């Protein structure tokens, strides 16, 4: 028992305490040396770590556009135990910049680097910030113009051209928008023989005629209508309305133009053989009526000539008169001065004459006559043919009474 007690006394902590503490520290140092040899501290630089641009998708909402590419990278240097550093992947490293609440211009954005591993320490990165250039996104409204290449074959011509919608709204970076000079839709007129319609995209050009790409447009489909036509001469149809008084008639009418020169589309002209005037209303009175009339043209047809169309209409009453022809109306033709001619028949030829009132009242109006041609007839009694001669302006509906035969006695006159 005493031996055991002596042994315990020899191993008390307080016995040779400095030596014991030194031994423990020495063992710890040796352990650290061994550990550091097995898994030493090391540094490593990870290159071309992509920078994440946080809130970049909100730039458009803030009416901003990044002129510089958002594709910068950064080199990150880390430190840690060899095993931990070697086990670290690029996916566990992060570099990010915050792009919220920015304004246009040059902006320096601080880079925040971090690691998802708590076993390593980030020493530094080769960049502390990235510079981005931001431009305001603006809108521009422009007319869309035609750009026709080539010409139509004569006599065809472009009557009208239209683009629908007429304007285009362009949006994009301010600097790029300021380059916009005009917006066109190009097409060719070569070999075109009729009106055409089609849909196409508009092309945005700068002042040098170069195409500007990568601009947003509110509408990328436009309808183009090109009306092709020509100028032709068409007969004029004068549309006179009936005179309200049935006793009045048109004696004569004079029209200043027989043809009208009009311009219209090929499709419309194919349907027309003539053009008509608007209804012409004649007065219910005996007079010489003069008026300027207009053509009744559809809106798509343009009158080129004549500049004015006039009509002159002579209107008079139509009258009928009865007339009896007697012997006093007989006129001999081809008679001999040496013979005597006597009509033996009792002459009474009734006539129904019709003409205009002014004809019957004219000073040069000729009364009806009975013309008897005596050529070839000698002395004796003969049935000689006759015909009734009327004024050229007179109508008669009794043709059977306008000719016939008369018994005429031809004798030698007694000598005194």
C-alpha positions as CSV (number, residue, x, y, z in Angstrom):
1,X,0.0,0.0,0.0
2,X,2.8,2.3,0.8
3,X,4.3,1.7,-2.6
4,X,1.2,2.8,-4.3
5,X,1.0,5.9,-2.3
6,X,4.6,6.7,-3.2
7,X,3.8,6.2,-6.9
8,X,0.9,8.6,-6.8
9,X,3.0,11.2,-5.0
10,X,5.6,11.1,-7.7
11,X,2.9,12.0,-10.4
12,X,1.2,14.9,-8.8
13,X,0.7,17.9,-11.1
14,X,2.4,20.2,-8.8
15,X,5.4,18.0,-8.8
16,X,7.9,19.3,-11.4
17,X,5.1,21.6,-12.8
18,X,7.3,23.7,-15.1
19,X,8.7,20.7,-16.8
20,X,5.3,19.2,-17.3
21,X,3.9,22.5,-18.8
22,X,6.8,22.8,-21.1
23,X,6.3,19.2,-22.2
24,X,2.6,19.9,-23.1
25,X,3.5,23.1,-25.0
26,X,6.2,21.3,-26.9
27,X,3.8,18.5,-27.8
28,X,1.3,21.1,-29.1
29,X,3.8,22.8,-31.2
30,X,5.0,19.5,-32.6
31,X,1.4,18.6,-33.4
32,X,0.9,22.0,-35.2
33,X,4.0,21.5,-37.1
34,X,2.9,18.0,-38.1
35,X,-0.6,19.3,-39.1
36,X,0.8,22.2,-41.1
37,X,3.1,19.9,-42.9
38,X,0.2,17.6,-43.7
39,X,-2.4,20.4,-44.5
40,X,-0.6,23.7,-44.8
41,X,-2.1,27.2,-45.3
42,X,-2.2,28.3,-48.9
43,X,-3.6,31.1,-51.2
44,X,-5.2,30.7,-54.6
45,X,-6.5,33.1,-57.2
46,X,-9.7,32.2,-59.0
47,X,-9.7,34.0,-62.4
48,X,-12.6,35.3,-64.6
49,X,-15.3,35.0,-62.0
50,X,-18.4,36.4,-63.7
51,X,-19.8,39.5,-62.0
52,X,-23.5,39.3,-61.4
53,X,-25.4,42.5,-62.2
54,X,-28.1,42.6,-59.6
55,X,-31.4,44.3,-60.7
56,X,-30.1,44.7,-64.2
57,X,-33.5,43.5,-65.5
58,X,-35.1,46.7,-63.9
59,X,-33.1,49.0,-66.1
60,X,-35.8,49.0,-68.8
61,X,-38.4,49.8,-66.1
62,X,-36.3,52.7,-65.1
63,X,-36.0,53.8,-68.7
64,X,-32.3,53.1,-68.8
65,X,-30.0,51.3,-71.2
66,X,-26.5,49.9,-70.5
67,X,-24.2,51.0,-73.3
68,X,-21.3,48.9,-71.9
69,X,-21.7,45.1,-72.0
70,X,-22.6,43.6,-68.7
71,X,-20.1,40.8,-68.9
72,X,-17.2,41.9,-66.7
73,X,-15.2,39.3,-64.7
74,X,-13.0,39.6,-61.6
75,X,-10.1,37.7,-60.2
76,X,-10.5,36.7,-56.5
77,X,-7.7,35.5,-54.2
78,X,-8.6,33.3,-51.2
79,X,-6.6,31.8,-48.4
80,X,-7.2,28.7,-46.3
81,X,-6.0,25.2,-45.5
82,X,-4.7,23.5,-48.5
83,X,-7.4,20.9,-48.5
84,X,-10.2,23.5,-48.1
85,X,-8.8,25.7,-50.8
86,X,-8.4,22.9,-53.2
87,X,-11.9,21.7,-52.5
88,X,-13.3,25.2,-53.2
89,X,-15.0,25.6,-56.6
90,X,-15.8,28.8,-58.6
91,X,-19.5,28.2,-58.0
92,X,-18.8,28.9,-54.2
93,X,-17.4,32.3,-55.0
94,X,-19.6,35.3,-55.9
95,X,-19.0,38.8,-57.3
96,X,-21.9,41.1,-57.6
97,X,-22.8,44.8,-58.2
98,X,-26.1,46.4,-57.4
99,X,-27.8,48.2,-60.3
100,X,-30.9,49.5,-58.6
101,X,-31.7,53.2,-58.3
102,X,-29.3,54.4,-60.9
103,X,-29.4,57.3,-63.3
104,X,-27.9,57.9,-66.8
105,X,-24.2,58.7,-67.2
106,X,-21.0,57.0,-66.1
107,X,-21.5,55.0,-62.9
108,X,-18.9,53.2,-60.8
109,X,-20.4,50.2,-59.1
110,X,-18.6,48.6,-56.1
111,X,-18.0,44.9,-56.4
112,X,-19.0,42.8,-53.4
113,X,-17.2,39.5,-53.3
114,X,-18.1,36.6,-51.1
115,X,-17.9,32.9,-50.6
116,X,-20.4,30.3,-49.5
117,X,-17.7,28.4,-47.7
118,X,-16.7,29.5,-44.2
119,X,-13.5,27.5,-44.3
120,X,-11.6,30.0,-46.5
121,X,-10.9,33.7,-46.3
122,X,-11.1,36.1,-49.2
123,X,-8.0,38.1,-49.3
124,X,-8.7,40.5,-52.2
125,X,-9.9,40.9,-55.8
126,X,-8.2,42.6,-58.7
127,X,-11.1,45.1,-59.1
128,X,-13.0,47.0,-56.5
129,X,-15.6,48.5,-58.9
130,X,-16.8,48.3,-62.5
131,X,-17.8,51.3,-64.6
132,X,-21.0,51.1,-66.6
133,X,-22.3,53.8,-69.0
134,X,-26.1,54.2,-68.8
135,X,-28.2,56.1,-71.4
136,X,-31.8,57.2,-71.1
137,X,-34.4,55.3,-73.0
138,X,-36.6,57.7,-75.0
139,X,-39.4,57.6,-77.5
140,X,-39.6,59.1,-81.0
141,X,-42.6,59.3,-83.3
142,X,-41.9,59.6,-87.0
143,X,-43.8,59.5,-90.2
144,X,-43.2,56.4,-92.3
145,X,-42.3,57.4,-95.9
146,X,-42.6,55.6,-99.2
147,X,-39.4,54.7,-101.0
148,X,-40.4,53.6,-104.5
149,X,-37.7,52.2,-106.8
150,X,-38.1,52.3,-110.5
151,X,-41.0,53.8,-112.6
152,X,-44.2,52.6,-114.1
153,X,-44.5,52.1,-117.8
154,X,-46.3,54.9,-119.7
155,X,-49.1,55.8,-119.6
156,X,-49.5,54.4,-116.1
157,X,-48.9,56.6,-113.1
158,X,-49.2,56.4,-109.4
159,X,-52.4,58.1,-108.4
160,X,-52.2,57.6,-104.6
161,X,-50.0,55.8,-102.1
162,X,-50.8,55.3,-98.5
163,X,-49.1,53.6,-95.5
164,X,-51.2,52.4,-92.6
165,X,-50.6,53.3,-89.8
166,X,-49.0,56.5,-90.9
167,X,-46.6,56.9,-88.0
168,X,-44.2,54.7,-86.0
169,X,-43.2,55.0,-82.4
170,X,-39.5,54.1,-81.9
171,X,-37.9,53.6,-78.5
172,X,-34.3,53.1,-77.5
173,X,-31.2,54.7,-76.1
174,X,-31.2,58.4,-76.5
175,X,-27.9,58.5,-78.4
176,X,-29.1,56.0,-80.8
177,X,-32.5,57.6,-81.2
178,X,-30.8,60.9,-82.0
179,X,-29.2,59.3,-85.1
180,X,-32.6,58.5,-86.6
181,X,-33.1,60.5,-89.8
182,X,-36.1,58.8,-91.5
183,X,-38.2,55.7,-91.6
184,X,-39.1,54.1,-94.9
185,X,-40.7,51.2,-96.5
186,X,-39.0,50.4,-99.8
187,X,-40.7,48.7,-102.8
188,X,-40.3,48.4,-106.5
189,X,-42.6,49.8,-109.2
190,X,-40.9,47.9,-112.0
191,X,-43.3,45.6,-114.0
192,X,-46.3,46.9,-111.9
193,X,-49.4,47.1,-114.1
194,X,-52.2,47.5,-111.5
195,X,-52.8,48.7,-108.0
196,X,-51.0,46.7,-105.3
197,X,-51.4,46.2,-101.5
198,X,-48.9,44.5,-99.2
199,X,-47.6,44.3,-95.7
200,X,-44.0,45.0,-94.8
201,X,-41.6,46.1,-92.0
202,X,-40.3,49.7,-91.8
203,X,-36.6,50.4,-92.1
204,X,-34.9,53.0,-89.8
205,X,-32.1,55.0,-91.4
206,X,-29.6,57.5,-90.1
207,X,-28.5,60.6,-92.0
208,X,-26.0,58.6,-94.0
209,X,-28.6,56.2,-95.2
210,X,-27.3,53.4,-92.9
211,X,-29.8,51.1,-91.2
212,X,-30.1,51.5,-87.5
213,X,-30.7,48.1,-85.8
214,X,-31.7,47.1,-82.2
215,X,-34.4,49.8,-81.7
216,X,-37.8,48.8,-80.4
217,X,-40.9,49.7,-82.4
218,X,-44.5,49.7,-81.3
219,X,-45.6,48.3,-84.7
220,X,-43.5,46.3,-87.1
221,X,-46.2,45.6,-89.7
222,X,-47.4,48.3,-92.0
223,X,-49.9,48.1,-94.9
224,X,-48.9,49.7,-98.1
225,X,-51.5,50.6,-100.7
226,X,-50.3,51.9,-104.1
227,X,-53.1,53.0,-106.6
228,X,-52.0,52.7,-110.2
229,X,-54.1,54.4,-112.9
230,X,-54.0,56.4,-116.1
231,X,-55.8,59.2,-118.0
232,X,-58.3,58.4,-120.7
233,X,-61.1,60.0,-122.8
234,X,-64.6,58.7,-122.2
235,X,-67.9,59.7,-124.0
236,X,-70.3,61.9,-122.1
237,X,-73.9,60.9,-121.6
238,X,-76.1,63.9,-121.0
239,X,-79.0,63.1,-118.7
240,X,-81.9,65.4,-119.4
241,X,-85.0,65.1,-117.2
242,X,-88.4,65.1,-119.0
243,X,-90.0,68.5,-119.3
244,X,-93.0,68.7,-117.0
245,X,-95.3,70.3,-119.6
246,X,-96.1,67.7,-122.2
247,X,-96.8,70.4,-124.8
248,X,-93.2,71.6,-124.6
249,X,-90.5,69.9,-126.7
250,X,-86.8,70.3,-127.2
251,X,-86.3,71.9,-130.6
252,X,-82.5,71.7,-130.5
253,X,-79.8,71.1,-128.0
254,X,-76.1,71.9,-128.2
255,X,-73.6,70.3,-126.0
256,X,-70.1,71.8,-125.6
257,X,-68.2,68.5,-125.2
258,X,-68.6,65.0,-126.4
259,X,-65.8,63.5,-124.4
260,X,-64.4,64.0,-120.9
261,X,-60.7,63.4,-120.0
262,X,-60.6,61.6,-116.7
263,X,-58.0,60.0,-114.5
264,X,-58.7,57.0,-112.4
265,X,-57.4,53.6,-111.2
266,X,-56.9,50.8,-113.6
267,X,-59.5,48.8,-111.7
268,X,-62.1,51.5,-111.9
269,X,-61.6,52.4,-115.5
270,X,-62.2,48.8,-116.5
271,X,-65.8,49.2,-115.3
272,X,-66.5,52.4,-117.2
273,X,-67.6,52.8,-120.8
274,X,-68.8,56.4,-120.4
275,X,-69.4,59.1,-117.8
276,X,-72.7,60.8,-117.2
277,X,-73.8,64.2,-116.2
278,X,-75.8,65.0,-113.2
279,X,-79.5,65.2,-114.0
280,X,-80.3,68.2,-116.2
281,X,-83.7,69.8,-115.3
282,X,-85.2,71.8,-118.2
283,X,-87.5,74.7,-117.5
284,X,-91.3,74.3,-118.3
285,X,-91.2,77.3,-120.5
286,X,-90.6,78.1,-124.2
287,X,-87.1,79.6,-124.1
288,X,-83.5,79.2,-125.1
289,X,-82.1,77.6,-122.0
290,X,-78.4,77.7,-121.3
291,X,-76.7,76.1,-118.3
292,X,-73.4,74.8,-117.0
293,X,-73.6,71.1,-116.0
294,X,-71.4,68.9,-113.9
295,X,-70.4,65.3,-114.4
296,X,-71.6,62.7,-111.9
297,X,-68.2,61.2,-111.0
298,X,-67.3,58.9,-108.2
299,X,-64.7,60.2,-105.8
300,X,-62.0,58.0,-107.2
301,X,-62.3,59.6,-110.6
302,X,-60.7,62.9,-111.4
303,X,-61.9,65.2,-114.2
304,X,-58.9,66.6,-116.1
305,X,-60.8,68.3,-119.0
306,X,-62.9,70.1,-120.0
307,X,-62.9,72.6,-117.2
308,X,-66.6,73.5,-117.9
309,X,-69.4,71.8,-119.8
310,X,-72.3,73.8,-121.1
311,X,-75.6,72.9,-122.8
312,X,-77.9,75.1,-124.8
313,X,-81.4,73.9,-125.2
314,X,-84.1,75.5,-127.4
315,X,-87.5,74.7,-125.9
316,X,-90.8,75.6,-127.6
317,X,-94.5,74.6,-127.6
318,X,-95.5,71.8,-130.0
319,X,-98.7,72.8,-132.0
320,X,-101.0,71.2,-134.5
321,X,-103.0,73.1,-137.1
322,X,-105.5,72.1,-139.7
323,X,-105.2,73.5,-143.2
324,X,-107.3,73.0,-146.4
325,X,-105.6,73.1,-149.8
326,X,-107.6,74.6,-152.6
327,X,-107.0,75.5,-156.2
328,X,-105.3,78.7,-155.1
329,X,-102.5,76.6,-153.8
330,X,-101.7,75.0,-157.1
331,X,-98.3,75.8,-158.7
332,X,-97.4,74.6,-162.2
333,X,-93.9,73.5,-163.1
334,X,-92.4,73.1,-166.6
335,X,-95.3,74.8,-168.2
336,X,-95.2,76.4,-171.7
337,X,-96.1,80.0,-172.1
338,X,-97.9,79.1,-175.3
339,X,-100.4,76.9,-173.7
340,X,-103.2,77.4,-171.2
341,X,-103.6,75.1,-168.1
342,X,-106.9,74.6,-166.3
343,X,-107.4,72.3,-163.2
344,X,-110.7,70.5,-163.8
345,X,-111.0,68.9,-160.4
346,X,-112.5,70.5,-157.3
347,X,-109.5,70.8,-155.0
348,X,-110.0,70.4,-151.3
349,X,-107.1,68.7,-149.6
350,X,-107.3,68.7,-145.7
351,X,-103.9,68.6,-143.9
352,X,-103.0,68.2,-140.2
353,X,-99.8,70.1,-139.7
354,X,-97.6,70.0,-136.6
355,X,-94.6,72.0,-135.7
356,X,-93.2,74.4,-133.1
357,X,-95.0,77.6,-132.3
358,X,-92.2,79.7,-133.5
359,X,-92.2,78.0,-136.9
360,X,-95.8,78.9,-137.6
361,X,-95.0,82.5,-136.4
362,X,-91.9,82.9,-138.5
363,X,-91.8,85.5,-141.3
364,X,-90.3,83.0,-143.6
365,X,-92.9,80.3,-142.9
366,X,-94.1,78.8,-146.3
367,X,-97.7,77.9,-146.7
368,X,-98.4,74.4,-148.1
369,X,-98.4,74.3,-152.0
370,X,-99.6,71.8,-154.6
371,X,-96.9,71.3,-157.1
372,X,-98.0,70.0,-160.5
373,X,-95.2,69.0,-163.0
374,X,-96.3,69.4,-166.6
375,X,-93.2,68.2,-168.2
376,X,-94.1,65.9,-171.2
377,X,-97.8,66.8,-171.3
378,X,-99.3,68.3,-174.5
379,X,-102.7,69.6,-175.5
380,X,-105.6,67.7,-174.0
381,X,-107.0,66.5,-170.7
382,X,-104.5,64.7,-168.6
383,X,-104.3,63.1,-165.1
384,X,-101.2,64.9,-163.9
385,X,-99.4,63.8,-160.7
386,X,-99.0,66.3,-157.9
387,X,-97.3,66.5,-154.6
388,X,-97.9,68.8,-151.6
389,X,-94.9,70.9,-150.7
390,X,-94.5,71.7,-147.0
391,X,-92.2,74.0,-145.1
392,X,-89.2,71.9,-144.1
393,X,-90.0,72.6,-140.5
394,X,-93.5,71.2,-140.7
395,X,-94.6,67.6,-139.9
396,X,-97.7,66.0,-141.4
397,X,-99.1,62.7,-140.3
398,X,-101.3,62.3,-143.4
399,X,-98.8,61.1,-146.0
400,X,-101.6,59.8,-148.2
401,X,-102.8,63.4,-148.9
402,X,-99.4,64.7,-149.8
403,X,-99.5,63.3,-153.4
404,X,-102.0,62.3,-156.0
405,X,-103.4,63.2,-159.4
406,X,-105.3,66.2,-160.8
407,X,-107.2,66.4,-164.1
408,X,-105.7,69.3,-166.0
409,X,-106.9,70.6,-169.3
410,X,-104.2,71.9,-171.6
411,X,-105.4,74.1,-174.4
412,X,-104.2,76.7,-176.9
413,X,-105.4,80.1,-175.8
414,X,-107.8,82.0,-178.1
415,X,-106.3,84.7,-180.3
416,X,-107.8,88.1,-179.8
